[in-house]
Every structure is written in structure tokens, then in C-alpha cells.
Amino acid sequence: MASGLNMEQRGYERRRARGYLVGCVLAVLLWRVASAQIRYSVSEEVNEGTVVGNVAKDLGLDKSTLKDRKYRIVSSNADPLFHVNQNDGILYVSRKIDREEVCAQSSTCLINLKTVLENPLEVHYVRVEVLDINDHSPTFADEEQILEISESVLPGVRFPLQHARDPDGGPFSVQQYKLSPNDYFRLEVKDKGEDGKIPILVVQKSLDREAAGSHSLVLTALDGGKPPKSGDINIIVNVLDINDNAPVFTTDVYSVMLDENAPVGTTVIQVNATDSDEGPNGEVVYSFSSIVNRRLLNLFDIDPSTGKMTVKGLIDYEEKDRYEIEIQASDKGLAPLTSQKSVIIKIVDVNDNPPEIEVTSFSNSIPEDSRPGTTVALISVNDLDSGL
């Protein structure tokens, strides 16, 4: 009986020793990972096979051992952007890279690569910055925008115009707008941060419908390339008769908190505007402003009669945690007048993403005389949620 207890005790001690060994391995591994990291840069759209950098040389690795140690990039991507050659330790482009596809309009496009060697295990992180080139022109969603403006409007009244989109980022995105020369209107540009620059048409001279019933303008968007690329939209201004009161929103600031994953149909907020005119000129209808990003129309809806904004699509905190949406109130006059107000929606994070565990194993078995520090596996954990 005593012999059986001794055997059980020895087994327990061996299990404790294994647990201690794994802890030491992870500690050593984390130190190695943190101590080996380099960074390169490469332009988008370069040809397959373009050299990014000599990883082996920059890390001081013996390139004659790379093949035996199975030097490679660890990636879950079935069609990776880069590969490393085991013969020379050089990092190459695997296929043409479209920066706008990989990083959208992020100011900096960094691709993190995890490279490993076996026996003994070494992990080196390589960061590759994909540099933007000016390969897209600004474009407008439509070829023409029609505005109906009452002849009674005073100089200084502002009308938002459709803004252009350019998939390129940074200085190659839309940088400025120009308006064709005319006597009645001038152009202002409002910087909306990550939503881009918004052109605004400003009346600078009183309109006279009897003198000119319409005005034809050209709005040009230019990016920051040298030379810049550009795109145009025709602006048609129809001058209509008097409707002299615009709707007025009853609240100065609209701000609301909304849980992510809120069900479709959930009420976000209800806006309200009044118009002191009578008849159709005093009837208010609500809509999203023409400057609202079109992808937001897939997430939110607004009732034109009540001004109630509701959830239309999936609200994901991890994709975006704040929205600023321009709501427009218009009357039903022959020459509709409009007012706009921003609605700020702050998305509340919920714990809707489980941690993801990635295990890269490099040994099927471990000799019983393995020394402390022998690497067994690489374990990494990631959770897309924020905070706790």
C-alpha cells in the first residue's frame, strides 16, 4: 500500500514539473518574440516576386540553416501577401497588393507577419508598411445633382453638395474642391475628419427667377497627387418661387447611446422640426442629408413622417464606435427649404466576441531529459472586444 502511495506521489511530482516546464517555456518564448522585430516598406501594386527585404541578414540568421529549420511565415490566410525564401532568407511579395483592399483608407497600412524557425524555435515579427500610390481618381456617386432654391433666400445661405470618394488614402485622397466661375454662388469646404471633406454651396448674390430660372455649375474634386487626379459633377440650380420659412429643429444637439447588436427596428432617436409656414410649405418631411455616407443607409433608417430613426442593419462596435449622421428636415413647398442637424450616436460595446486561441505546435513528443527552456509550442490569444 505504501509503495502505491509513493508511485502516486512521484506521478504528481512529475506533473508539477511538467507544468513548471511549460511556464518556463512560455516565459522564454515571450521574451524571444518581444526581442526580434523588424520593419520594411513596399509600394502597393508592385509585381509578384518583388523583394521586400533580406530578413535573414537583418536578423543575423545563418541562411545555410534556414531550410533545415523550416523557416517560414505562420499565417491563417489562404492567399498570403508575402512569402520568405528558405534558401536566401529574403522576403518577397506573393501577389499584387491593393492597399485600398487591405487597409481601406487607414492613414498607415501595416501588415504584421510572424516568422518562425524550428529546432530550436525562434519567432520573429516582421512589419511591412504598404505605401499608397495615387492609382484612383475622385468620383461622385451621381453625374448630376439638382438643387431647388427659392429666389427669396438671402446671401449666405448654405446648401451641402454631394461629396466625392477616392479609395486612395492620405495625401492621395480628396484634398480640395473647385466650383466653376459664376456670379451667384461660391464654395466652402467643411472638413469632417475621417468622413472626408464636404463641399457646401453658398449663395453670395440674391437670386432672381425672372432673370435666370436655373444655373448650371460644375463641381470638381481633386486629390493630392502631382499632378492631381480629378472628378466632376454637374450642379443644376433651379430657382423657384417664395417659401420663406425653413423647418427648425426643436433641439440644438442630438446625442444618443446605442448598444451594439441592437435588433433591427430598434428606435435610435426621434428628431422633431417645425415650420411656421402654412399648408404644404409648413409640412415637414425627414430624410438623411445627401452628404451622409451611403454605407450608413444600410445601418440606419428614418421615418419621413415622424423623424424616428431606427436600426436597419448590424451595429458592430468593433467596426465603428461612433457615428455622426446629418438629418435633414424639408418642407413640401414648391421650392422646399431644408434645415440640417447632426445626430451623434455612440455605440456601447457588449461582450459578443469570445477569445480566440491560436496554438502553433512544433514538437510531437518531448524527451524525458529535456532541459528547462526547451520550446514546446507557441500560444497566442486575441479578443476583438474592448475594455474588460
C-alpha positions as CSV (number, residue, x, y, z in Angstrom):
1,M,0.0,0.0,0.0
2,A,2.9,2.4,0.9
3,S,4.6,1.6,-2.4
4,G,1.4,2.5,-4.3
5,L,1.3,5.8,-2.5
6,N,4.9,6.5,-3.3
7,M,4.2,5.9,-7.0
8,E,1.2,8.2,-7.0
9,Q,3.3,10.9,-5.2
10,R,6.1,10.5,-7.8
11,G,3.5,10.9,-10.6
12,Y,2.1,14.0,-9.0
13,E,5.6,15.5,-8.7
14,R,6.3,14.7,-12.4
15,R,3.0,16.5,-13.5
16,R,4.0,19.5,-11.4
17,A,7.4,19.5,-13.0
18,R,5.8,19.5,-16.5
19,G,3.6,22.4,-15.6
20,Y,6.6,24.4,-14.3
21,L,8.4,23.5,-17.5
22,V,5.6,24.8,-19.8
23,G,5.5,28.0,-17.8
24,C,9.2,28.5,-18.3
25,V,8.9,27.7,-22.0
26,L,6.2,30.3,-22.4
27,A,8.2,32.9,-20.5
28,V,11.3,32.3,-22.6
29,L,9.2,32.3,-25.8
30,L,7.6,35.6,-25.0
31,W,11.0,37.2,-24.3
32,R,12.2,35.9,-27.7
33,V,9.2,37.2,-29.5
34,A,9.5,40.6,-28.0
35,S,13.2,40.9,-28.8
36,A,13.0,40.1,-32.5
37,Q,11.1,42.5,-34.7
38,I,12.0,44.4,-37.9
39,R,10.1,46.7,-40.3
40,Y,10.1,47.1,-44.1
41,S,8.0,49.1,-46.6
42,V,6.8,48.3,-50.1
43,S,4.6,50.2,-52.5
44,E,1.2,48.8,-53.5
45,E,0.7,47.3,-56.9
46,V,4.3,46.1,-57.3
47,N,4.8,42.9,-59.3
48,E,4.7,39.4,-57.7
49,G,8.2,38.5,-56.7
50,T,9.3,42.0,-55.7
51,V,11.9,41.9,-52.9
52,V,10.7,43.5,-49.7
53,G,13.8,42.9,-47.5
54,N,16.6,40.5,-46.5
55,V,15.1,39.1,-43.3
56,A,17.9,36.7,-42.6
57,K,20.6,39.3,-43.0
58,D,18.7,41.9,-40.9
59,L,18.1,39.4,-38.1
60,G,21.6,38.0,-38.2
61,L,20.4,34.5,-39.1
62,D,22.6,31.9,-40.7
63,K,20.9,31.4,-44.1
64,S,22.5,28.0,-44.6
65,T,20.3,26.6,-41.7
66,L,17.1,28.2,-42.8
67,K,15.8,25.3,-44.9
68,D,16.7,22.6,-42.3
69,R,15.0,24.7,-39.6
70,K,11.9,25.1,-41.8
71,Y,12.0,28.9,-41.8
72,R,8.5,30.2,-42.8
73,I,5.7,32.6,-42.3
74,V,2.9,31.4,-40.0
75,S,-0.4,32.7,-41.4
76,S,-4.0,31.6,-41.5
77,N,-4.5,33.4,-44.8
78,A,-5.1,31.0,-47.6
79,D,-3.7,33.6,-50.1
80,P,-0.8,35.3,-48.3
81,L,0.6,38.6,-49.4
82,F,4.2,37.7,-48.7
83,H,6.5,34.7,-48.5
84,V,10.0,34.1,-47.3
85,N,12.5,32.0,-49.4
86,Q,14.2,29.3,-47.3
87,N,17.3,29.4,-49.5
88,D,18.3,33.1,-49.1
89,G,16.1,34.4,-46.2
90,I,14.6,37.1,-48.4
91,L,11.0,38.3,-48.0
92,Y,9.1,38.5,-51.4
93,V,5.7,39.8,-52.5
94,S,3.4,36.8,-53.3
95,R,0.8,38.7,-55.3
96,K,-0.1,42.3,-56.3
97,I,-1.3,44.2,-53.2
98,D,-4.2,46.6,-53.4
99,R,-3.7,48.9,-50.4
100,E,-7.3,50.1,-50.5
101,E,-8.5,46.4,-50.3
102,V,-6.1,45.5,-47.5
103,C,-6.4,48.7,-45.3
104,A,-9.3,50.7,-46.7
105,Q,-8.5,54.4,-46.1
106,S,-6.3,53.9,-43.0
107,S,-3.6,56.5,-42.7
108,T,-1.0,53.8,-42.2
109,C,-1.2,50.3,-43.7
110,L,0.9,47.9,-41.6
111,I,0.9,44.1,-42.2
112,N,2.2,42.1,-39.3
113,L,4.0,38.8,-40.2
114,K,5.0,36.1,-37.8
115,T,8.1,34.2,-39.0
116,V,9.3,31.0,-37.2
117,L,12.3,28.7,-37.2
118,E,12.3,25.2,-35.7
119,N,14.9,23.3,-33.6
120,P,15.3,25.4,-31.6
121,L,12.2,27.6,-32.1
122,E,12.7,31.2,-32.8
123,V,9.9,33.6,-33.5
124,H,10.5,36.9,-35.3
125,Y,7.9,39.5,-36.1
126,V,8.2,41.4,-39.4
127,R,6.0,44.5,-40.0
128,V,5.6,45.6,-43.6
129,E,4.1,49.0,-44.4
130,V,2.2,49.1,-47.7
131,L,2.8,52.5,-49.2
132,D,0.0,54.2,-51.1
133,I,0.2,55.3,-54.7
134,N,-2.2,57.6,-56.5
135,D,-4.0,54.9,-58.6
136,H,-7.6,56.2,-58.2
137,S,-9.4,59.3,-59.2
138,P,-12.1,61.0,-57.1
139,T,-15.5,60.0,-58.2
140,F,-19.1,61.2,-57.4
141,A,-21.9,58.8,-56.9
142,D,-24.0,60.6,-59.5
143,E,-23.3,62.5,-62.6
144,E,-25.6,65.3,-61.7
145,Q,-27.1,66.9,-58.6
146,I,-30.2,69.1,-58.8
147,L,-30.9,71.8,-56.2
148,E,-34.1,73.8,-56.0
149,I,-33.5,77.1,-54.3
150,S,-36.1,79.8,-53.6
151,E,-35.5,83.2,-55.1
152,S,-36.2,84.6,-51.6
153,V,-33.1,83.1,-50.0
154,L,-30.6,85.6,-48.7
155,P,-26.9,85.7,-49.4
156,G,-25.0,83.5,-47.0
157,V,-27.5,80.5,-47.1
158,R,-25.6,77.2,-47.5
159,F,-26.5,74.0,-49.3
160,P,-24.5,70.8,-48.9
161,L,-23.3,69.3,-52.1
162,Q,-22.6,65.7,-52.9
163,H,-19.0,64.8,-51.9
164,A,-16.5,62.7,-53.9
165,R,-14.9,59.5,-52.8
166,D,-11.3,58.4,-53.5
167,P,-10.2,54.9,-52.4
168,D,-6.7,56.2,-52.0
169,G,-5.6,57.3,-48.6
170,G,-3.6,60.1,-47.0
171,P,-2.5,62.9,-49.4
172,F,-3.9,60.9,-52.4
173,S,-7.5,61.2,-51.1
174,V,-9.8,64.1,-52.0
175,Q,-8.0,67.3,-50.9
176,Q,-9.9,70.1,-52.4
177,Y,-13.0,71.2,-54.5
178,K,-13.4,73.8,-57.1
179,L,-16.5,75.4,-58.5
180,S,-16.9,76.8,-62.0
181,P,-16.8,80.6,-62.2
182,N,-20.2,82.3,-61.7
183,D,-21.7,85.4,-60.2
184,Y,-24.3,83.9,-57.8
185,F,-22.5,81.2,-55.8
186,R,-19.3,80.4,-54.0
187,L,-17.9,77.3,-52.5
188,E,-17.0,76.4,-48.9
189,V,-15.5,73.1,-47.7
190,K,-16.2,71.5,-44.3
191,D,-13.6,69.0,-43.0
192,K,-15.5,66.1,-41.4
193,G,-12.4,64.2,-40.3
194,E,-12.5,60.5,-41.3
195,D,-15.7,61.2,-43.3
196,G,-13.7,63.5,-45.6
197,K,-14.2,67.0,-46.9
198,I,-17.7,68.1,-47.7
199,P,-18.4,70.8,-50.3
200,I,-21.0,73.4,-49.5
201,L,-22.6,75.8,-52.0
202,V,-23.1,79.3,-50.6
203,V,-25.4,81.9,-52.1
204,Q,-23.4,85.1,-52.5
205,K,-25.8,87.2,-54.6
206,S,-29.6,87.4,-54.5
207,L,-31.4,85.2,-57.0
208,D,-34.0,86.5,-59.4
209,R,-36.1,83.8,-61.0
210,E,-37.3,86.2,-63.7
211,A,-33.7,87.0,-64.7
212,A,-32.5,83.4,-64.6
213,G,-34.6,80.4,-63.9
214,S,-31.7,78.0,-63.5
215,H,-27.9,77.9,-63.1
216,S,-25.6,75.2,-64.4
217,L,-22.4,74.7,-62.4
218,V,-19.5,72.2,-62.4
219,L,-18.0,71.0,-59.1
220,T,-14.6,69.4,-59.4
221,A,-12.9,67.3,-56.8
222,L,-9.1,67.0,-56.8
223,D,-6.8,64.6,-54.9
224,G,-3.3,65.5,-53.7
225,G,-1.3,63.7,-56.4
226,K,1.3,65.5,-58.5
227,P,-0.3,66.0,-61.0
228,P,-3.7,65.6,-59.2
229,K,-6.4,63.3,-60.4
230,S,-9.9,64.8,-60.6
231,G,-13.6,64.1,-61.0
232,D,-16.6,66.3,-61.9
233,I,-20.3,66.5,-61.1
234,N,-22.8,68.9,-62.7
235,I,-24.8,71.0,-60.3
236,I,-28.1,72.3,-61.6
237,V,-29.8,75.0,-59.5
238,N,-33.4,75.6,-60.3
239,V,-34.7,78.9,-58.9
240,L,-38.2,78.6,-57.6
241,D,-40.7,80.9,-56.0
242,I,-41.1,82.0,-52.5
243,N,-41.4,79.7,-49.5
244,D,-39.8,81.9,-46.8
245,N,-39.6,79.7,-43.7
246,A,-37.4,76.7,-43.3
247,P,-38.1,74.0,-40.8
248,V,-36.4,74.5,-37.4
249,F,-35.3,71.6,-35.2
250,T,-36.6,71.8,-31.6
251,T,-33.3,70.6,-30.1
252,D,-29.9,72.0,-30.6
253,V,-27.9,68.8,-30.0
254,Y,-29.0,65.2,-30.7
255,S,-26.8,62.6,-28.9
256,V,-27.7,59.1,-28.0
257,M,-26.1,55.8,-26.7
258,L,-26.9,52.6,-28.7
259,D,-25.9,49.1,-27.8
260,E,-24.1,47.2,-30.5
261,N,-26.1,44.3,-32.0
262,A,-29.3,46.2,-31.3
263,P,-32.1,44.3,-33.1
264,V,-33.4,45.6,-36.5
265,G,-36.2,48.0,-35.8
266,T,-34.8,49.3,-32.5
267,T,-35.5,53.1,-32.1
268,V,-32.3,55.1,-32.0
269,I,-33.8,58.6,-31.6
270,Q,-36.7,60.7,-32.8
271,V,-36.0,64.2,-34.1
272,N,-38.5,66.9,-34.5
273,A,-38.7,70.1,-36.5
274,T,-41.4,72.7,-37.0
275,D,-42.2,75.1,-39.9
276,S,-44.2,78.2,-39.3
277,D,-45.5,78.3,-42.8
278,E,-49.0,77.1,-43.6
279,G,-50.2,74.3,-45.9
280,P,-47.6,72.3,-47.9
281,N,-44.9,74.9,-47.1
282,G,-45.3,74.0,-43.4
283,E,-45.4,70.2,-43.7
284,V,-42.1,68.7,-42.6
285,V,-40.5,65.5,-44.0
286,Y,-37.4,64.0,-42.7
287,S,-34.5,62.3,-44.5
288,F,-30.8,61.7,-44.3
289,S,-28.7,64.5,-45.8
290,S,-27.1,63.9,-49.2
291,I,-23.7,64.1,-47.6
292,V,-24.3,61.0,-45.4
293,N,-22.0,58.1,-46.3
294,R,-24.0,55.6,-48.3
295,R,-22.9,52.7,-46.2
296,L,-24.8,54.3,-43.2
297,L,-28.0,53.9,-45.2
298,N,-27.6,50.1,-44.7
299,L,-27.3,50.6,-40.9
300,F,-30.0,53.2,-40.1
301,D,-33.4,54.2,-41.4
302,I,-35.6,57.3,-40.7
303,D,-39.3,57.6,-41.0
304,P,-40.0,60.6,-43.3
305,S,-43.2,61.5,-41.4
306,T,-42.2,61.1,-37.8
307,G,-38.5,61.6,-37.8
308,K,-38.0,58.4,-35.9
309,M,-34.6,56.9,-36.6
310,T,-34.3,53.1,-36.3
311,V,-31.7,50.3,-36.7
312,K,-31.7,48.8,-40.1
313,G,-28.5,46.6,-40.1
314,L,-25.9,45.1,-37.9
315,I,-24.3,47.5,-35.5
316,D,-20.8,46.4,-34.6
317,Y,-18.8,48.3,-32.0
318,E,-15.6,46.6,-33.2
319,E,-16.2,48.1,-36.7
320,K,-17.0,51.6,-35.5
321,D,-17.8,53.0,-32.1
322,R,-19.3,56.4,-33.1
323,Y,-21.5,57.8,-35.9
324,E,-22.3,61.4,-36.8
325,I,-25.3,61.5,-39.1
326,E,-26.7,64.6,-40.8
327,I,-30.5,64.6,-40.6
328,Q,-32.4,66.9,-43.0
329,A,-35.9,68.4,-42.4
330,S,-37.6,69.8,-45.5
331,D,-41.0,71.3,-46.1
332,K,-43.3,70.4,-49.0
333,G,-43.3,73.8,-50.7
334,L,-42.7,74.1,-54.4
335,A,-39.3,75.4,-53.5
336,P,-38.5,73.2,-50.5
337,L,-36.5,74.8,-47.7
338,T,-34.3,72.5,-45.6
339,S,-32.6,72.5,-42.3
340,Q,-29.9,70.1,-41.1
341,K,-28.9,68.8,-37.7
342,S,-26.2,66.3,-36.7
343,V,-27.2,63.2,-34.7
344,I,-24.3,61.7,-32.7
345,I,-24.7,58.0,-32.0
346,K,-22.2,56.4,-29.5
347,I,-22.1,52.7,-29.7
348,V,-21.9,50.8,-26.5
349,D,-19.6,47.7,-26.5
350,V,-21.1,44.3,-25.4
351,N,-19.2,41.2,-24.8
352,D,-20.0,39.5,-28.1
353,N,-16.6,38.1,-29.1
354,P,-15.0,35.1,-27.4
355,P,-11.2,35.0,-27.1
356,E,-9.5,33.2,-30.0
357,I,-6.7,30.9,-29.2
358,E,-4.0,30.0,-31.7
359,V,-1.6,27.2,-31.0
360,T,1.5,26.6,-33.1
361,S,3.0,23.2,-32.1
362,F,6.5,22.3,-33.1
363,S,7.0,19.1,-31.2
364,N,5.0,15.8,-31.2
365,S,6.9,14.5,-28.1
366,I,9.4,15.6,-25.5
367,P,12.3,13.5,-24.3
368,E,12.2,13.0,-20.5
369,D,15.6,14.6,-20.2
370,S,14.5,17.8,-21.9
371,R,16.1,20.9,-20.3
372,P,14.2,23.8,-18.9
373,G,13.7,26.3,-21.7
374,T,13.0,23.7,-24.4
375,T,10.3,25.1,-26.6
376,V,7.1,23.0,-27.0
377,A,4.5,25.3,-28.6
378,L,3.6,28.9,-29.3
379,I,0.2,30.0,-27.8
380,S,-1.4,33.4,-28.6
381,V,-4.8,34.7,-27.5
382,N,-6.8,37.6,-29.0
383,D,-10.2,39.1,-28.2
384,L,-11.9,41.7,-30.5
385,D,-13.9,43.3,-27.7
386,S,-12.6,46.3,-25.8
387,G,-12.1,47.1,-22.1
388,L,-13.0,44.3,-19.7
